[in-house]
Amino acid sequence: APVAGVQFQEAILSYCRRAGFEPRLATEARDTNSVIVLVAAGFGVAILPEWVKETFRSNVIFKTLHEVPPLVDLALAWLPDDPSPASAAFRKVVDSYVAANPVRSSRT
């Protein structure tokens, strides 16, 4: 099976080529925090998951790429007999969110 990071990178490179350019990859980082730190230090630009803009505060500007379809489907996992109030509360929040935001999938 392909490695998720490699598959993601190939998809992004494909979008760049269709837009008419080949990005010059000067450096790569293994984790999101390292990538955003490199951008904040002026080492270039990056395509990152949208959640990063909510968690990283700096001089970095984030722009949502509405033209690019979602590349990753997410799922919620839990134990069916979990009595934890935190687990039940989290599932309730997710259920409310899903009800208010129709699921978009690149596989449909």
SEKOLTOR-89075 format. One record per atom (N, C-alpha, C, CB): residue in three letters; chain; x, y, z. Coordinates in pm, whole numbers, padded with zeros to 5 digits, always signed. Atoms other than C-alpha are relative to their C-alpha. Glycine has a CB too. Example, Ala and Ser with C-alpha at 12.3 -4.5 7.8 and 13.67 -1.06 7.14 Angstrom:
BEGIN
 resn chain   east  north     up
  ALA     A +00089 -00119 +00000
  ALA     A +01230 -00450 +00780
  ALA     A +00090 +00120 +00000
  ALA     A -00099 +00003 +00125
  SER     A -00082 -00119 -00006
  SER     A +01367 -00106 +00714
  SER     A -00077 +00109 +00073
  SER     A +00041 +00046 -00142
END
This chain:
BEGIN
 resn chain   east  north     up
  ALA     A +00085 -00119 +00000
  ALA     A +00000 +00000 +00000
  ALA     A +00089 +00124 +00000
  ALA     A -00096 +00000 +00123
  PRO     A -00081 -00123 +00003
  PRO     A +00128 +00352 -00074
  PRO     A +00002 +00068 +00135
  PRO     A -00053 +00097 -00106
  VAL     A -00013 -00076 -00123
  VAL     A +00252 +00563 +00213
  VAL     A -00083 +00127 -00015
  VAL     A +00150 +00034 +00032
  ALA     A +00093 -00113 +00009
  ALA     A -00004 +00835 +00292
  ALA     A +00071 +00130 -00035
  ALA     A -00074 +00017 +00131
  GLY     A -00072 -00124 +00028
  GLY     A +00254 +01117 +00290
  GLY     A +00047 +00009 -00143
  GLY     A +00118 +00012 +00092
  VAL     A -00045 +00004 +00139
  VAL     A +00393 +01010 -00047
  VAL     A -00119 +00020 -00093
  VAL     A +00072 -00134 -00032
  GLN     A +00121 -00015 +00081
  GLN     A +00043 +00980 -00191
  GLN     A -00049 +00145 +00002
  GLN     A -00111 -00095 +00051
  PHE     A +00041 -00140 -00012
  PHE     A -00044 +01328 -00061
  PHE     A +00092 +00089 -00082
  PHE     A +00001 +00044 +00148
  GLN     A -00097 -00081 +00074
  GLN     A +00276 +01476 -00206
  GLN     A -00021 -00014 -00150
  GLN     A +00143 -00039 +00038
  GLU     A +00023 +00022 +00144
  GLU     A +00210 +01319 -00547
  GLU     A -00127 +00071 -00047
  GLU     A -00009 -00150 -00030
  ALA     A +00124 -00069 +00037
  ALA     A -00145 +01458 -00548
  ALA     A +00024 +00150 -00011
  ALA     A -00111 -00029 +00102
  ILE     A -00028 -00144 +00002
  ILE     A -00020 +01809 -00466
  ILE     A +00086 +00036 -00121
  ILE     A +00072 +00044 +00131
  LEU     A -00085 -00026 +00117
  LEU     A +00254 +01790 -00732
  LEU     A -00081 -00007 -00128
  LEU     A +00117 -00100 -00005
  SER     A +00087 +00011 +00118
  SER     A -00009 +01682 -00984
  SER     A -00083 +00127 -00019
  SER     A -00093 -00122 +00014
  TYR     A +00076 -00125 +00009
  TYR     A -00222 +01991 -00901
  TYR     A +00090 +00113 -00050
  TYR     A -00061 +00037 +00137
  CYS     A -00094 -00104 +00043
  CYS     A +00085 +02213 -00946
  CYS     A +00028 -00011 -00150
  CYS     A +00131 -00009 +00080
  ARG     A -00028 +00022 +00143
  ARG     A +00166 +02061 -01285
  ARG     A -00118 +00041 -00086
  ARG     A +00036 -00148 -00028
  ARG     A +00119 -00040 +00076
  ARG     A -00193 +02108 -01403
  ARG     A -00017 +00151 -00001
  ARG     A -00125 -00067 +00059
  ALA     A +00007 -00146 -00006
  ALA     A -00167 +02471 -01294
  ALA     A +00113 +00065 -00081
  ALA     A +00007 +00048 +00145
  GLY     A -00102 -00051 +00090
  GLY     A +00139 +02505 -01519
  GLY     A +00136 +00024 +00061
  GLY     A -00046 +00125 -00057
  PHE     A -00133 -00018 -00056
  PHE     A +00436 +02492 -01285
  PHE     A +00046 -00124 +00075
  PHE     A +00003 +00122 +00094
  GLU     A -00064 +00108 -00075
  GLU     A +00676 +02250 -01122
  GLU     A +00065 +00062 +00123
  GLU     A +00106 -00079 -00088
  PRO     A -00059 -00061 -00119
  PRO     A +00751 +02341 -00760
  PRO     A +00144 -00047 +00021
  PRO     A -00084 -00033 +00124
  ARG     A -00140 +00032 -00032
  ARG     A +01115 +02349 -00653
  ARG     A +00004 -00036 +00148
  ARG     A +00098 +00119 -00034
  LEU     A -00003 +00047 -00139
  LEU     A +01146 +02140 -00336
  LEU     A +00142 +00012 +00053
  LEU     A -00051 -00147 +00011
  ALA     A -00133 -00024 -00054
  ALA     A +01445 +02281 -00152
  ALA     A +00026 -00083 +00125
  ALA     A +00018 +00147 +00031
  THR     A -00014 +00080 -00122
  THR     A +01381 +02098 +00173
  THR     A -00135 -00062 +00032
  THR     A +00051 +00086 +00119
  GLU     A +00123 +00066 -00043
  GLU     A +01126 +01863 +00323
  GLU     A +00010 -00026 +00149
  GLU     A -00024 -00132 -00078
  ALA     A +00005 +00028 -00143
  ALA     A +01017 +01807 +00682
  ALA     A -00099 -00113 +00023
  ALA     A -00039 +00127 +00081
  ARG     A +00083 +00116 -00028
  ARG     A +00857 +01504 +00839
  ARG     A -00130 +00032 +00073
  ARG     A +00078 -00098 +00081
  ASP     A +00121 -00028 -00077
  ASP     A +00601 +01675 +01060
  ASP     A -00049 +00142 -00028
  ASP     A +00026 -00019 +00151
  THR     A +00066 -00126 +00030
  THR     A +00358 +01964 +01027
  THR     A +00065 +00117 +00075
  THR     A -00147 -00008 +00035
  ASN     A -00059 -00109 -00077
  ASN     A +00514 +02170 +01304
  ASN     A +00132 +00047 -00061
  ASN     A +00023 -00043 +00145
  SER     A -00127 -00037 +00064
  SER     A +00857 +02160 +01136
  SER     A -00023 +00077 -00129
  SER     A +00085 -00124 -00027
  VAL     A +00030 -00068 +00127
  VAL     A +00705 +02263 +00804
  VAL     A -00040 +00144 +00027
  VAL     A -00113 -00074 -00076
  ILE     A +00048 -00135 -00025
  ILE     A +00527 +02564 +00948
  ILE     A +00109 +00087 +00062
  ILE     A -00122 -00003 +00091
  VAL     A -00112 -00076 -00054
  VAL     A +00836 +02668 +01144
  VAL     A +00094 +00045 -00112
  VAL     A +00077 -00085 +00104
  LEU     A -00083 -00038 +00115
  LEU     A +01036 +02665 +00819
  LEU     A -00064 +00114 -00078
  LEU     A +00022 -00122 -00093
  VAL     A +00070 -00108 +00069
  VAL     A +00771 +02881 +00651
  VAL     A +00012 +00129 +00081
  VAL     A -00150 -00037 -00024
  ALA     A -00008 -00118 -00087
  ALA     A +00767 +03120 +00949
  ALA     A +00140 +00061 +00000
  ALA     A -00041 -00036 +00143
  ALA     A -00138 -00049 +00003
  ALA     A +01146 +03146 +00923
  ALA     A +00040 +00054 -00138
  ALA     A +00096 -00111 +00041
  GLY     A -00027 -00057 +00131
  GLY     A +01119 +03251 +00558
  GLY     A +00062 -00095 -00101
  GLY     A +00087 +00115 +00015
  PHE     A -00061 +00098 +00091
  PHE     A +01232 +02928 +00391
  PHE     A -00090 -00043 -00114
  PHE     A +00041 -00121 +00078
  GLY     A +00085 +00034 +00113
  GLY     A +00943 +02914 +00146
  GLY     A -00147 -00005 +00036
  GLY     A +00042 -00133 -00058
  VAL     A +00144 +00016 -00020
  VAL     A +00578 +02817 +00125
  VAL     A -00030 -00148 +00017
  VAL     A -00082 +00060 -00120
  ALA     A +00038 +00139 -00020
  ALA     A +00389 +02499 +00207
  ALA     A -00149 -00017 -00020
  ALA     A +00041 -00048 +00140
  ILE     A +00141 +00038 +00003
  ILE     A +00060 +02327 +00144
  ILE     A -00021 -00091 +00121
  ILE     A -00041 -00073 -00137
  LEU     A +00020 +00067 -00128
  LEU     A -00072 +02212 +00479
  LEU     A -00148 -00028 +00024
  LEU     A +00056 +00083 +00115
  PRO     A +00140 +00020 -00036
  PRO     A -00391 +02074 +00632
  PRO     A -00059 +00130 +00055
  PRO     A -00014 -00114 +00106
  GLU     A +00064 -00125 -00039
  GLU     A -00641 +02351 +00699
  GLU     A -00001 +00022 +00152
  GLU     A -00141 +00004 -00052
  TRP     A +00004 -00015 -00146
  TRP     A -00648 +02282 +01074
  TRP     A +00122 +00073 +00055
  TRP     A -00011 -00135 +00066
  VAL     A -00122 -00063 -00049
  VAL     A -00294 +02419 +01103
  VAL     A -00022 +00148 +00026
  VAL     A +00115 -00020 -00100
  LYS     A +00020 -00144 -00017
  LYS     A -00417 +02777 +01064
  LYS     A -00069 +00033 +00132
  LYS     A -00082 +00055 -00116
  GLU     A +00067 -00022 -00128
  GLU     A -00621 +02736 +01383
  GLU     A +00092 -00026 +00119
  GLU     A -00123 -00088 +00010
  THR     A -00085 +00041 -00111
  THR     A -00332 +02601 +01589
  THR     A +00134 +00072 +00004
  THR     A +00024 -00146 -00006
  PHE     A -00132 -00062 +00006
  PHE     A -00028 +02800 +01480
  PHE     A -00014 +00150 -00014
  PHE     A +00083 -00057 -00117
  ARG     A +00009 -00145 +00002
  ARG     A -00005 +03168 +01562
  ARG     A +00138 +00060 -00029
  ARG     A -00055 +00054 +00136
  SER     A -00125 -00066 +00035
  SER     A +00266 +03366 +01390
  SER     A -00027 +00102 -00108
  SER     A +00107 -00103 -00047
  ASN     A +00012 -00094 +00111
  ASN     A +00332 +03604 +01106
  ASN     A -00035 -00069 -00131
  ASN     A +00129 +00077 -00017
  VAL     A +00032 +00077 +00120
  VAL     A +00241 +03329 +00858
  VAL     A -00145 +00027 -00040
  VAL     A +00023 -00151 +00024
  ILE     A +00134 -00020 +00055
  ILE     A -00058 +03396 +00632
  ILE     A -00049 -00132 -00058
  ILE     A -00002 +00114 -00108
  PHE     A +00060 +00122 +00053
  PHE     A -00291 +03105 +00552
  PHE     A -00112 +00036 -00096
  PHE     A -00054 -00090 +00116
  LYS     A +00107 -00018 +00097
  LYS     A -00520 +03087 +00250
  LYS     A -00060 -00137 -00030
  LYS     A +00050 +00070 -00130
  THR     A +00067 +00125 +00031
  THR     A -00778 +02814 +00203
  THR     A -00001 -00021 -00151
  THR     A -00144 -00001 +00056
  LEU     A -00002 +00035 +00142
  LEU     A -00743 +02638 -00132
  LEU     A -00132 -00069 -00036
  LEU     A +00122 -00092 -00035
  HIS     A +00133 +00054 +00030
  HIS     A -01109 +02596 -00226
  HIS     A -00001 -00082 -00128
  HIS     A -00101 +00113 -00010
  GLU     A -00004 +00067 +00130
  GLU     A -01013 +02474 -00573
  GLU     A +00051 -00144 +00010
  GLU     A +00086 +00078 -00096
  VAL     A -00058 +00134 -00017
  VAL     A -00839 +02163 -00437
  VAL     A -00096 -00085 +00082
  VAL     A +00141 +00007 +00068
  PRO     A +00092 +00085 -00076
  PRO     A -01072 +01880 -00335
  PRO     A +00070 -00065 +00118
  PRO     A -00061 -00108 -00091
  PRO     A -00061 +00066 -00116
  PRO     A -01017 +01710 +00000
  PRO     A +00076 -00125 -00044
  PRO     A -00108 -00037 +00105
  LEU     A -00082 +00115 +00036
  LEU     A -00742 +01447 -00022
  LEU     A -00007 -00113 +00101
  LEU     A +00142 +00043 -00017
  VAL     A +00002 +00100 -00107
  VAL     A -00805 +01263 +00302
  VAL     A -00140 -00010 +00057
  VAL     A +00102 +00035 +00111
  ASP     A +00126 +00023 -00069
  ASP     A -01123 +01109 +00437
  ASP     A +00032 -00032 +00145
  ASP     A -00082 -00114 -00067
  LEU     A -00022 +00024 -00143
  LEU     A -01148 +01107 +00815
  LEU     A -00112 -00086 +00056
  LEU     A +00008 +00133 +00076
  ALA     A +00099 +00082 -00068
  ALA     A -01329 +00868 +01045
  ALA     A +00020 +00014 +00151
  ALA     A +00010 -00149 -00044
  LEU     A -00004 -00003 -00145
  LEU     A -01411 +00867 +01414
  LEU     A -00002 -00143 +00049
  LEU     A -00119 +00083 +00060
  ALA     A -00006 +00136 -00053
  ALA     A -01321 +00554 +01611
  ALA     A -00014 +00003 +00152
  ALA     A +00131 -00069 -00040
  TRP     A +00014 +00012 -00144
  TRP     A -01424 +00451 +01962
  TRP     A -00039 -00143 +00034
  TRP     A -00105 +00099 +00053
  LEU     A +00040 +00131 -00049
  LEU     A -01486 +00143 +02171
  LEU     A -00151 +00000 +00024
  LEU     A +00077 -00038 +00129
  PRO     A +00146 -00001 -00013
  PRO     A -01854 +00042 +02162
  PRO     A -00049 -00001 +00145
  PRO     A -00058 -00119 -00073
  ASP     A +00043 +00009 -00139
  ASP     A -01870 -00025 +02538
  ASP     A +00070 +00102 +00089
  ASP     A +00025 -00139 +00053
  ASP     A -00074 -00100 -00078
  ASP     A -01674 +00284 +02647
  ASP     A -00099 +00081 +00085
  ASP     A +00082 +00095 -00093
  PRO     A +00094 -00073 -00087
  PRO     A -01858 +00426 +02952
  PRO     A +00044 +00144 +00030
  PRO     A -00017 -00074 +00129
  SER     A -00057 -00131 -00031
  SER     A -01646 +00743 +02956
  SER     A -00093 +00113 -00039
  SER     A +00135 +00017 -00070
  PRO     A +00081 -00118 +00034
  PRO     A -01851 +01065 +02976
  PRO     A +00070 +00087 -00106
  PRO     A -00027 +00083 +00127
  ALA     A -00072 -00080 +00099
  ALA     A -01576 +01237 +02773
  ALA     A -00020 -00058 -00140
  ALA     A +00151 +00005 +00034
  SER     A +00022 +00064 +00130
  SER     A -01614 +00983 +02491
  SER     A -00141 +00027 -00051
  SER     A +00025 -00152 +00011
  ALA     A +00139 -00025 +00040
  ALA     A -01992 +01022 +02488
  ALA     A -00019 +00146 -00041
  ALA     A -00096 -00035 +00115
  ALA     A +00012 -00142 +00032
  ALA     A -01962 +01402 +02488
  ALA     A +00066 +00031 -00134
  ALA     A +00062 +00086 +00110
  PHE     A -00070 -00023 +00126
  PHE     A -01710 +01397 +02205
  PHE     A -00082 -00053 -00118
  PHE     A +00139 -00067 +00002
  ARG     A +00083 +00056 +00108
  ARG     A -01929 +01167 +01992
  ARG     A -00123 +00087 -00026
  ARG     A -00043 -00144 +00034
  LYS     A +00116 -00088 +00016
  LYS     A -02224 +01400 +02056
  LYS     A +00038 +00125 -00079
  LYS     A -00057 +00039 +00138
  VAL     A -00047 -00118 +00073
  VAL     A -02024 +01701 +01934
  VAL     A +00023 -00036 -00147
  VAL     A +00131 +00056 +00063
  VAL     A -00026 +00042 +00138
  VAL     A -01911 +01510 +01624
  VAL     A -00132 -00025 -00073
  VAL     A +00087 -00127 -00003
  ASP     A +00131 +00025 +00062
  ASP     A -02268 +01392 +01553
  ASP     A -00068 +00132 -00038
  ASP     A -00090 -00081 +00094
  SER     A +00060 -00131 +00028
  SER     A -02391 +01753 +01575
  SER     A +00068 +00068 -00118
  SER     A +00007 +00092 +00123
  TYR     A -00075 -00061 +00109
  TYR     A -02114 +01874 +01345
  TYR     A -00034 -00067 -00133
  TYR     A +00151 -00010 +00027
  VAL     A +00029 +00073 +00124
  VAL     A -02179 +01601 +01087
  VAL     A -00141 +00030 -00049
  VAL     A +00017 -00151 +00022
  ALA     A +00138 -00033 +00039
  ALA     A -02552 +01677 +01092
  ALA     A -00008 +00138 -00064
  ALA     A -00093 -00007 +00122
  ALA     A +00003 -00137 +00051
  ALA     A -02483 +02046 +01025
  ALA     A +00090 +00021 -00122
  ALA     A +00042 +00095 +00109
  ASN     A -00095 -00014 +00111
  ASN     A -02206 +01989 +00767
  ASN     A +00001 -00127 -00083
  ASN     A +00141 +00031 +00053
  PRO     A +00006 +00121 +00083
  PRO     A -02281 +01741 +00489
  PRO     A +00140 -00052 -00034
  PRO     A -00078 +00028 -00129
  VAL     A -00128 +00064 +00026
  VAL     A -02000 +01495 +00430
  VAL     A +00037 +00018 -00146
  VAL     A -00005 -00148 +00037
  ARG     A -00056 -00009 +00135
  ARG     A -01783 +01569 +00125
  ARG     A +00104 -00109 -00011
  ARG     A +00061 +00143 -00029
  SER     A -00099 +00106 +00018
  SER     A -01586 +01278 -00007
  SER     A +00050 +00002 -00143
  SER     A -00059 -00138 +00035
  SER     A -00058 +00008 +00133
  SER     A -01348 +01254 -00299
  SER     A -00028 -00136 -00062
  SER     A +00151 +00026 +00004
  ARG     A +00026 +00136 +00050
  ARG     A -01457 +00891 -00333
  ARG     A -00141 -00019 -00052
  ARG     A +00026 -00100 +00110
  THR     A +00139 +00017 +00044
  THR     A -01824 +00957 -00417
  THR     A -00020 +00053 -00138
  THR     A -00095 +00068 +00095
END
